[in-house]
Amino acid sequence: MDSLFTSLQKYRPREKSNPIENFVTEAFAWLLRKDVELGLYLIRKISERTAGTSKEFSFDGDDVTWSTQENYDGVFPDMEAKWPGMTLVFEHKVWSKLHTGQLNNYRNFHEKAGNNYRLILITGHHSQHGQKPDLALCWHEVYLWINSYIEASTANESTWIIKDFLQLLKSEGLGPIAPISHTAIWHYQEAITLKNKLEDLVGKVHKQQLILLDDYRSEIKTNEGVVGIQFNRINSDNPDVVGWKPGVFVGFVLDGKDHLIGCRIKDGLKMILNISVSKKYHDHYFKWPEYNSLIKELDIKTACAGNKWTFYNHRAEAKPFNHWHPLYLEYPMIEVFQGTEIAEEQEVRFKEMAKEALNMLTSCLSFKDFERKLNESVSTV
């Protein structure tokens, strides 16, 4: 007998234990088995979200089984939806992080078996999205889907229990996002120390002088909403003069207001490499062939298979845009430090990622051309 309370009782809170993720999963799975139409509706919504991507799949059947804690050679995904020819593998997180290699364990199991599958990650916040699932969702999105299903459906015997499940999500801070979010409350004390910790990390790495850029002088930058290492190009005629001809920054963005890139970090903070240009070139640089060739090269490099850096052409994509900082390489900060536990590991990871981004930039043939163009007299432009 498929009883809700039997499903949940093994996850009841005990002293020093409140397994809310498993509790939510079992309630969710029971609900999807109980209300067949809701289960089909959820799969169709997931199919819609993957449409147009390499992970899209078609769904026009109704022979779906929902299960939890399937054994994948000793690892256990939270939930499965299965029908002939396809398996959806769900991993659910409330406020905890993915374990190292967690999604890869599920991938390896299905790849070895030759199964057709998709990995679906559902979390409390976008910042928990990592390890490249086929689709990443937040619980508040699932909440809105289920609520839409209730509003569009005629009343049935499941309605009351569906509403109770939504109330469970809401009570755990997993419902629609409130102005004062549960995420902010949970993590405020830790977040207010983040800038100081990043400054300490960047300061130690900078002192070692292991991240260098030829013909540039480096300094620590901790204003304008960023923390990292700023490289300013040395004037070939006067080595004591440096400037943004161009400037190259590598580090972390914590506040996007100054750079006008707040939209880029709404789903989580990022490590960036940023190219900056002095004011006297602002009316000219975007017209140069050298600049536009650099855009094409960076776009190609970041599009290569296996490259996790994202290219962002701020000047072309943002309205309004910041003339000073037109081009970016971006990497989710949470993935930069994934799996690290001690400060030394995080310093090594920052150095590796910074070098990787700088190498990507300096290996562009057009970057040298752009440097030369910026160091010509503005009167020749």
C-alpha positions as CSV (number, residue, x, y, z in Angstrom):
1,M,0.0,0.0,0.0
2,D,1.4,3.4,-1.0
3,S,0.8,5.4,2.2
4,L,2.1,8.9,2.6
5,F,2.7,8.5,6.3
6,T,4.5,5.2,5.8
7,S,6.8,6.9,3.2
8,L,7.6,9.7,5.6
9,Q,7.9,8.0,8.9
10,K,11.5,6.8,8.3
11,Y,12.5,10.5,7.9
12,R,10.8,11.8,11.0
13,P,13.0,14.4,12.9
14,R,15.0,13.0,15.7
15,E,17.4,14.5,18.2
16,K,20.3,16.1,16.3
17,S,18.6,15.2,13.0
18,N,16.1,16.9,10.8
19,P,16.4,15.2,7.3
20,I,14.2,17.8,5.5
21,E,15.6,17.0,2.0
22,N,14.5,13.4,2.2
23,F,11.2,14.4,3.9
24,V,10.4,16.8,1.0
25,T,11.5,14.2,-1.6
26,E,9.3,11.4,-0.2
27,A,6.3,13.8,0.1
28,F,6.9,15.0,-3.5
29,A,7.2,11.5,-5.0
30,W,4.1,10.3,-3.1
31,L,2.2,13.2,-4.5
32,L,3.3,12.6,-8.1
33,R,2.3,8.9,-7.8
34,K,-1.0,9.8,-6.2
35,D,-2.0,12.5,-8.7
36,V,-1.1,11.0,-12.1
37,E,-2.0,14.1,-14.0
38,L,0.3,16.3,-11.8
39,G,3.2,13.9,-12.5
40,L,2.5,14.2,-16.3
41,Y,2.2,18.0,-16.0
42,L,5.6,18.2,-14.2
43,I,7.3,16.1,-16.9
44,R,5.8,18.3,-19.6
45,K,7.1,21.4,-17.9
46,I,10.6,19.9,-17.6
47,S,10.4,19.0,-21.3
48,E,9.4,22.6,-22.2
49,R,12.4,23.9,-20.3
50,T,14.9,21.7,-22.1
51,A,13.4,22.4,-25.6
52,G,15.9,24.0,-28.0
53,T,18.9,22.6,-26.0
54,S,21.0,19.6,-26.6
55,K,19.2,17.9,-23.7
56,E,15.6,18.3,-25.1
57,F,13.4,15.3,-25.1
58,S,9.9,14.5,-26.2
59,F,7.1,13.2,-24.0
60,D,3.7,12.1,-25.1
61,G,3.0,9.1,-23.0
62,D,1.4,8.4,-19.6
63,D,3.2,5.2,-18.5
64,V,5.3,6.8,-15.9
65,T,6.6,5.4,-12.6
66,W,8.0,7.5,-9.8
67,S,10.4,6.1,-7.2
68,T,12.9,7.2,-4.6
69,Q,16.3,6.1,-3.4
70,E,17.1,3.8,-6.3
71,N,20.4,2.0,-5.9
72,Y,23.0,3.1,-8.5
73,D,25.8,0.7,-7.5
74,G,25.9,2.1,-4.0
75,V,24.8,5.7,-4.6
76,F,21.2,6.8,-4.3
77,P,19.6,9.7,-6.3
78,D,16.6,11.2,-4.6
79,M,14.0,10.5,-7.1
80,E,13.3,8.9,-10.5
81,A,10.6,9.3,-13.2
82,K,10.8,6.4,-15.6
83,W,8.9,5.5,-18.8
84,P,9.9,3.3,-21.8
85,G,13.1,4.7,-23.3
86,M,13.7,7.5,-20.7
87,T,14.7,8.1,-17.1
88,L,14.6,11.4,-15.3
89,V,17.0,11.4,-12.4
90,F,16.3,14.0,-9.7
91,E,18.7,15.3,-7.1
92,H,17.0,17.5,-4.4
93,K,18.7,20.0,-2.1
94,V,17.2,22.4,0.3
95,W,20.1,24.4,1.7
96,S,22.9,21.9,1.5
97,K,25.5,21.7,-1.3
98,L,26.1,18.9,-3.7
99,H,28.7,16.4,-2.6
100,T,31.9,16.2,-4.7
101,G,31.2,14.3,-7.9
102,Q,27.6,13.6,-6.9
103,L,26.0,14.1,-10.3
104,N,28.8,12.4,-12.1
105,N,28.1,9.3,-10.0
106,Y,24.6,9.2,-11.5
107,R,25.9,10.0,-15.0
108,N,28.4,7.2,-14.9
109,F,25.8,4.7,-13.8
110,H,23.5,5.5,-16.7
111,E,26.3,5.9,-19.3
112,K,27.7,2.5,-18.3
113,A,24.2,0.9,-18.8
114,G,23.6,2.8,-22.1
115,N,20.4,4.4,-20.8
116,N,18.7,7.4,-22.2
117,Y,18.4,9.8,-19.2
118,R,18.3,13.4,-18.0
119,L,19.7,14.8,-14.7
120,I,17.4,17.3,-13.0
121,L,18.7,19.3,-10.0
122,I,16.3,21.1,-7.7
123,T,17.6,23.4,-5.0
124,G,16.7,26.1,-2.6
125,H,18.7,28.8,-4.4
126,H,20.4,29.3,-7.8
127,S,23.8,29.6,-6.1
128,Q,23.6,25.8,-5.3
129,H,23.4,25.0,-9.0
130,G,26.6,23.2,-10.0
131,Q,28.1,20.1,-11.6
132,K,26.3,20.7,-14.9
133,P,22.9,19.0,-14.6
134,D,20.8,18.8,-17.7
135,L,18.3,21.1,-16.1
136,A,18.7,23.1,-12.9
137,L,15.6,24.4,-11.1
138,C,14.7,26.0,-7.8
139,W,12.0,24.9,-5.5
140,H,10.2,28.2,-5.9
141,E,9.8,27.4,-9.6
142,V,8.4,24.0,-8.8
143,Y,6.0,25.7,-6.3
144,L,4.7,28.0,-9.1
145,W,4.3,25.1,-11.5
146,I,2.2,23.1,-9.0
147,N,0.2,26.2,-8.1
148,S,-0.6,26.7,-11.8
149,Y,-1.7,23.1,-12.1
150,I,-4.1,23.5,-9.2
151,E,-5.5,26.7,-10.7
152,A,-6.0,25.1,-14.1
153,S,-7.5,21.8,-12.8
154,T,-11.0,20.9,-11.8
155,A,-11.3,20.1,-8.2
156,N,-10.3,16.5,-7.3
157,E,-9.5,14.5,-4.2
158,S,-5.8,15.4,-4.3
159,T,-6.2,19.1,-4.2
160,W,-6.1,19.4,-0.5
161,I,-2.9,17.3,-0.1
162,I,-1.2,19.2,-3.0
163,K,-1.9,22.5,-1.2
164,D,-0.5,21.0,2.0
165,F,2.7,20.1,0.1
166,L,3.0,23.7,-1.2
167,Q,2.6,24.8,2.4
168,L,5.4,22.5,3.4
169,L,7.7,24.1,0.7
170,K,6.6,27.6,1.9
171,S,7.3,26.9,5.5
172,E,10.8,25.8,4.6
173,G,11.5,29.0,2.6
174,L,11.1,27.1,-0.7
175,G,8.0,29.0,-1.9
176,P,7.8,32.2,-3.9
177,I,10.7,34.5,-3.1
178,A,9.9,37.1,-0.4
179,P,11.6,40.5,-0.2
180,I,13.4,39.3,3.0
181,S,14.4,35.8,1.8
182,H,15.1,32.8,3.9
183,T,18.4,32.4,2.0
184,A,19.6,35.8,3.1
185,I,18.6,35.1,6.7
186,W,20.3,31.7,6.8
187,H,23.6,33.0,5.4
188,Y,23.8,36.7,6.4
189,Q,26.5,36.3,9.1
190,E,28.7,34.3,6.8
191,A,28.1,36.6,3.8
192,I,29.1,39.8,5.6
193,T,32.6,38.3,6.2
194,L,33.0,37.1,2.6
195,K,34.7,40.3,1.3
196,N,37.3,40.3,4.0
197,K,38.0,36.6,3.4
198,L,38.4,37.2,-0.4
199,E,40.7,40.2,0.3
200,D,42.9,38.0,2.5
201,L,43.0,35.3,-0.2
202,V,43.8,37.7,-3.0
203,G,46.4,39.5,-0.9
204,K,48.3,36.3,-0.1
205,V,48.3,35.2,-3.8
206,H,49.4,38.6,-5.0
207,K,52.2,38.7,-2.5
208,Q,53.6,35.5,-4.0
209,Q,53.8,37.2,-7.5
210,L,52.7,33.9,-9.2
211,I,50.1,35.6,-11.4
212,L,51.9,37.8,-13.8
213,L,51.2,39.6,-17.1
214,D,54.1,40.8,-19.2
215,D,54.3,44.6,-19.6
216,Y,51.7,45.2,-16.9
217,R,52.1,46.3,-13.3
218,S,49.7,44.6,-10.8
219,E,48.0,45.8,-7.6
220,I,45.2,44.6,-5.4
221,K,41.8,46.1,-6.1
222,T,39.0,46.0,-3.5
223,N,36.7,48.8,-4.6
224,E,34.0,49.3,-7.2
225,G,32.3,46.1,-6.0
226,V,35.2,43.8,-6.9
227,V,38.1,42.0,-5.1
228,G,41.0,40.8,-7.1
229,I,44.2,41.7,-9.0
230,Q,44.3,44.7,-11.3
231,F,46.9,44.7,-14.1
232,N,47.6,48.1,-15.6
233,R,49.7,48.4,-18.8
234,I,53.1,50.1,-18.5
235,N,53.7,53.0,-20.9
236,S,56.5,51.9,-23.3
237,D,57.8,55.5,-23.3
238,N,57.7,56.1,-19.6
239,P,57.8,52.9,-17.4
240,D,56.6,55.0,-14.4
241,V,53.3,55.6,-16.1
242,V,50.6,52.9,-16.1
243,G,47.0,53.0,-17.3
244,W,44.1,51.2,-18.8
245,K,45.6,50.7,-22.3
246,P,44.1,48.2,-21.6
247,G,43.6,47.3,-18.0
248,V,43.0,43.6,-17.1
249,F,41.3,42.6,-13.8
250,V,41.0,39.0,-12.5
251,G,39.1,38.3,-9.4
252,F,35.6,38.3,-8.0
253,V,32.6,40.6,-8.4
254,L,30.5,41.0,-5.3
255,D,28.4,44.0,-6.3
256,G,27.6,44.8,-9.9
257,K,26.3,48.4,-9.5
258,D,29.4,50.2,-10.5
259,H,30.2,48.0,-13.5
260,L,26.4,47.8,-14.4
261,I,26.5,44.0,-14.3
262,G,24.1,43.3,-11.5
263,C,22.1,41.1,-13.8
264,R,25.1,38.8,-14.3
265,I,25.3,37.9,-10.6
266,K,21.7,37.6,-9.7
267,D,22.0,33.8,-9.8
268,G,25.2,33.7,-7.9
269,L,28.5,35.5,-7.5
270,K,31.2,35.1,-10.1
271,M,34.9,35.1,-10.7
272,I,35.7,37.3,-13.7
273,L,38.4,38.5,-16.0
274,N,37.5,42.0,-17.1
275,I,39.1,44.2,-19.8
276,S,39.1,47.9,-19.1
277,V,39.8,50.9,-21.4
278,S,40.8,54.5,-20.6
279,K,38.3,57.2,-21.1
280,K,40.1,58.9,-24.0
281,Y,39.3,55.9,-26.2
282,H,35.7,55.5,-25.3
283,D,34.4,57.1,-28.5
284,H,36.7,54.9,-30.7
285,Y,37.7,51.5,-29.4
286,F,34.5,49.7,-30.2
287,K,34.9,50.6,-33.9
288,W,38.3,49.1,-34.3
289,P,38.9,45.9,-36.2
290,E,41.3,44.8,-33.4
291,Y,38.6,45.1,-30.8
292,N,36.0,43.3,-32.8
293,S,38.5,40.5,-33.7
294,L,39.2,40.1,-30.0
295,I,35.4,39.7,-29.4
296,K,35.3,36.9,-32.0
297,E,38.3,35.1,-30.6
298,L,37.1,35.1,-27.0
299,D,33.7,34.0,-28.1
300,I,35.2,31.0,-30.0
301,K,37.5,30.1,-27.1
302,T,34.8,30.0,-24.5
303,A,32.5,28.0,-26.9
304,C,35.0,25.2,-27.1
305,A,33.9,21.8,-25.6
306,G,34.9,21.5,-22.0
307,N,35.5,25.2,-21.4
308,K,33.5,26.4,-18.4
309,W,34.3,30.1,-18.8
310,T,31.5,32.2,-20.3
311,F,32.2,35.2,-22.5
312,Y,30.1,38.3,-21.9
313,N,30.2,41.2,-24.4
314,H,28.9,43.8,-21.9
315,R,29.0,46.8,-24.3
316,A,26.9,45.0,-26.9
317,E,24.5,43.2,-24.5
318,A,23.8,45.7,-21.7
319,K,21.5,48.7,-21.6
320,P,22.9,50.9,-20.2
321,F,26.5,49.8,-20.4
322,N,29.7,50.8,-18.8
323,H,32.2,52.2,-21.4
324,W,35.1,51.5,-19.1
325,H,34.6,47.7,-18.8
326,P,33.4,46.3,-22.1
327,L,34.4,42.6,-22.1
328,Y,34.3,39.8,-19.5
329,L,35.1,36.2,-19.0
330,E,32.9,34.7,-16.2
331,Y,33.0,31.6,-14.0
332,P,30.6,30.7,-11.2
333,M,32.4,31.4,-7.9
334,I,30.8,28.5,-6.2
335,E,32.4,26.1,-8.8
336,V,35.8,27.8,-8.4
337,F,35.9,26.7,-4.7
338,Q,33.9,23.4,-5.1
339,G,35.5,20.7,-3.0
340,T,38.0,22.9,-1.2
341,E,38.2,22.8,2.6
342,I,41.2,24.8,3.7
343,A,42.6,28.3,2.8
344,E,45.7,26.8,1.0
345,E,43.5,24.8,-1.3
346,Q,41.4,27.9,-2.2
347,E,44.5,29.9,-2.9
348,V,45.8,27.2,-5.3
349,R,42.4,27.1,-7.0
350,F,42.3,30.9,-7.4
351,K,45.8,30.9,-8.9
352,E,44.9,28.1,-11.3
353,M,41.7,29.8,-12.5
354,A,43.3,33.2,-12.8
355,K,46.1,31.8,-14.9
356,E,43.6,29.9,-17.0
357,A,41.6,33.1,-17.8
358,L,44.7,35.2,-18.4
359,N,46.2,32.5,-20.8
360,M,42.9,32.4,-22.6
361,L,43.1,36.2,-23.2
362,T,46.8,36.5,-24.0
363,S,46.6,33.5,-26.5
364,C,44.3,35.6,-28.6
365,L,46.3,37.1,-31.5
366,S,44.0,40.0,-31.6
367,F,44.7,40.9,-28.0
368,K,48.3,42.0,-28.9
369,D,46.9,44.0,-31.8
370,F,44.4,45.7,-29.5
371,E,47.2,46.5,-27.0
372,R,49.2,48.1,-29.8
373,K,46.2,50.1,-31.0
374,L,45.5,51.5,-27.5
375,N,49.1,52.6,-27.1
376,E,49.0,54.7,-30.3
377,S,48.4,58.4,-29.9
378,V,44.6,59.1,-29.7
379,S,45.2,61.8,-32.3
380,T,45.9,59.1,-34.9
381,V,42.6,57.4,-34.2
